[in-house]
Amino acid sequence: MQVVYIDMIGPNFPTKEVIPLAHSIDAEACINCGACDPTCPVDAICEEGDVRKIDEGICIDCSACIDSCPVDAISAG
């Protein structure tokens, strides 16, 4: 899992927080086959034009979709 570290300010916060990054689909590699759709437990994948897209606000970074892609178009963050 890829993560981003951010600095927190204030006495009640840790100095750094780990935030997971949502997965993304490479639009140039995606063949719009839909194999990833049923693997997403939160329905974060939708069709947008000729490709699939992952809604970063919904994605829980579970990686279930990565192995389902026959052209390896899905990656973390």
SERO-4910 file (N, C-alpha, C, O; in steps of 0.05 Angstrom, whole numbers):
BEGIN
 pado doro    nc1    nc2    nc3   cac1   cac2   cac3    cc1    cc2    cc3    oc1    oc2    oc3
  Met    A     17    -23      0      0      0      0     18     25      0     37     26     15
  Gln    A     11     44    -16     26     69    -18     13     88      2    -11     90      4
  Val    A     30    103     16     20    122     36     33    149     33     54    152     21
  Val    A     20    169     44     30    196     44     32    204     73     14    199     89
  Tyr    A     54    217     81     57    227    108     53    257    108     64    272     92
  Ile    A     36    266    127     31    295    129     38    304    157     34    289    176
  Asp    A     48    328    160     54    339    186     28    350    198     12    362    185
  Met    A     24    344    224      1    355    239     11    376    257     34    375    267
  Ile    A     -5    396    262      3    418    279    -15    419    304    -39    415    302
  Gly    A     -3    422    326    -18    425    351     -9    404    372      2    384    365
  Pro    A    -13    410    397     -3    393    419    -18    366    421     -8    347    432
  Asn    A    -42    364    410    -58    339    412    -56    321    388    -70    301    386
  Phe    A    -38    328    369    -35    312    345     -7    300    343     12    312    352
  Pro    A     -5    276    330     21    265    325     35    283    305     22    299    291
  Thr    A     61    280    303     76    297    284     71    288    255     73    305    237
  Lys    A     64    263    251     59    254    223     35    235    224     31    221    243
  Glu    A     20    235    203     -3    218    200     -1    203    174      7    214    154
  Val    A     -8    177    174     -7    161    150    -34    161    137    -55    155    149
  Ile    A    -35    169    111    -60    170     96    -57    152     72    -40    157     55
  Pro    A    -74    131     69    -72    114     46    -82    129     21   -100    145     23
  Leu    A    -70    123     -2    -79    135    -27    -98    116    -42    -94     92    -42
  Ala    A   -118    127    -54   -137    111    -69   -123    100    -94   -104    111   -104
  His    A   -134     78   -104   -124     66   -128   -133     82   -152   -152     98   -150
  Ser    A   -120     79   -175   -127     93   -199   -125     74   -223   -110     54   -222
  Ile    A   -139     81   -244   -139     66   -269   -125     83   -291   -133    106   -295
  Asp    A   -106     71   -304    -92     84   -326   -111     84   -350   -116     63   -362
  Ala    A   -121    108   -358   -140    110   -380   -129    100   -406   -144     90   -423
  Glu    A   -103    102   -411    -92     93   -436    -89     63   -437    -90     51   -459
  Ala    A    -87     50   -414    -84     21   -413   -111      6   -410   -114    -17   -418
  Cys    A   -131     20   -399   -157      8   -394   -171      0   -420   -172     17   -438
  Ile    A   -181    -24   -421   -196    -33   -445   -226    -34   -440   -242    -44   -456
  Asn    A   -235    -23   -417   -263    -21   -410   -278    -48   -410   -301    -49   -419
  Cys    A   -265    -68   -400   -277    -95   -400   -296    -99   -377   -314   -116   -379
  Gly    A   -293    -83   -355   -311    -85   -333   -304   -107   -313   -319   -112   -294
  Ala    A   -281   -121   -317   -274   -143   -299   -270   -133   -270   -273   -148   -251
  Cys    A   -262   -108   -267   -257    -97   -240   -282    -90   -224   -282    -90   -200
  Asp    A   -304    -84   -238   -329    -75   -225   -338    -94   -203   -343    -84   -180
  Pro    A   -342   -119   -208   -353   -137   -187   -334   -142   -164   -342   -152   -143
  Thr    A   -308   -136   -167   -289   -141   -145   -289   -119   -124   -279   -123   -102
  Cys    A   -299    -96   -130   -299    -73   -112   -321    -75    -91   -344    -75    -98
  Pro    A   -313    -78    -65   -333    -81    -44   -349    -56    -38   -370    -58    -24
  Val    A   -340    -33    -47   -354     -8    -41   -365      6    -66   -373     29    -65
  Asp    A   -365     -8    -89   -375      3   -114   -362     30   -121   -376     49   -129
  Ala    A   -336     31   -119   -321     56   -125   -314     58   -155   -304     79   -164
  Ile    A   -319     37   -170   -311     36   -199   -335     42   -216   -356     29   -213
  Cys    A   -332     60   -235   -354     66   -253   -343     70   -281   -319     74   -285
  Glu    A   -361     69   -301   -353     73   -328   -355    103   -334   -374    116   -328
  Glu    A   -333    113   -346   -332    141   -354   -322    143   -382   -298    140   -387
  Gly    A   -340    147   -401   -331    147   -429   -324    119   -438   -340    100   -435
  Asp    A   -300    116   -448   -290     90   -458   -273     75   -439   -261     55   -446
  Val    A   -272     84   -414   -255     71   -394   -270     70   -367   -291     82   -364
  Arg    A   -258     55   -348   -268     54   -321   -253     75   -305   -230     82   -311
  Lys    A   -265     84   -283   -253    104   -265   -259     96   -237   -280     86   -231
  Ile    A   -240    101   -219   -244     95   -190   -249    121   -176   -233    140   -178
  Asp    A   -271    123   -162   -278    147   -147   -260    147   -122   -263    131   -104
  Glu    A   -241    166   -120   -222    167    -98   -236    173    -72   -224    166    -51
  Gly    A   -259    185    -72   -273    191    -47   -286    166    -35   -293    166    -12
  Ile    A   -290    146    -52   -304    121    -43   -284     99    -38   -287     83    -20
  Cys    A   -263     98    -54   -243     76    -53   -231     73    -25   -223     93    -13
  Ile    A   -231     48    -16   -220     43     11   -192     30     10   -181     21     30
  Asp    A   -180     30    -14   -152     21    -18   -149     -8    -10   -129    -16      2
  Cys    A   -168    -25    -17   -167    -53     -9   -151    -70    -29   -143    -92    -22
  Ser    A   -147    -60    -53   -131    -74    -74   -146    -98    -87   -133   -113   -101
  Ala    A   -171   -101    -81   -186   -124    -93   -187   -122   -123   -188   -143   -137
  Cys    A   -187    -98   -134   -190    -94   -163   -164   -100   -179   -165   -106   -202
  Ile    A   -141    -97   -166   -116    -99   -181   -112   -125   -195   -105   -126   -219
  Asp    A   -117   -147   -182   -113   -174   -194   -134   -181   -215   -129   -198   -232
  Ser    A   -156   -167   -215   -177   -173   -234   -173   -161   -261   -185   -169   -281
  Cys    A   -155   -141   -263   -150   -127   -288   -132   -143   -307   -109   -149   -300
  Pro    A   -143   -151   -330   -127   -167   -349   -104   -152   -363    -86   -165   -374
  Val    A   -105   -126   -362    -84   -110   -375    -67    -94   -355    -52    -76   -363
  Asp    A    -69   -100   -329    -54    -86   -308    -56    -56   -309    -36    -42   -307
  Ala    A    -80    -46   -313    -85    -17   -315    -90     -4   -288    -92     20   -286
  Ile    A    -93    -20   -267    -99     -9   -240    -75     -9   -222    -60    -28   -221
  Ser    A    -70     14   -209    -47     16   -191    -55     31   -166    -75     45   -166
  Ala    A    -38     29   -146    -43     43   -121    -34     72   -124    -12     78   -134
  Gly    A    -51     90   -114    -44    119   -113    -33    129   -138    -27    153   -140
***
